[in-house]
């Protein structure tokens, strides 16, 4: 059987103008009532692109 599991996707979410979301930022979204045909999520928190914590951490020394 050639079945594939989908692990991630692009989810349409409403970003309120007060959040100042830029391209490359990571966001935390939460489910809400249907806002339009496809939008069912709101942005709850914005994590700036530079502080996502996924890259290498700087060595602080001893």
Secondary structure, DSSP 8 states (H G I E B T S, - for coil): ------------EE--GGG---TT-EEEEEE-S--SSS--EEEEEEE-GGGSS-S-------
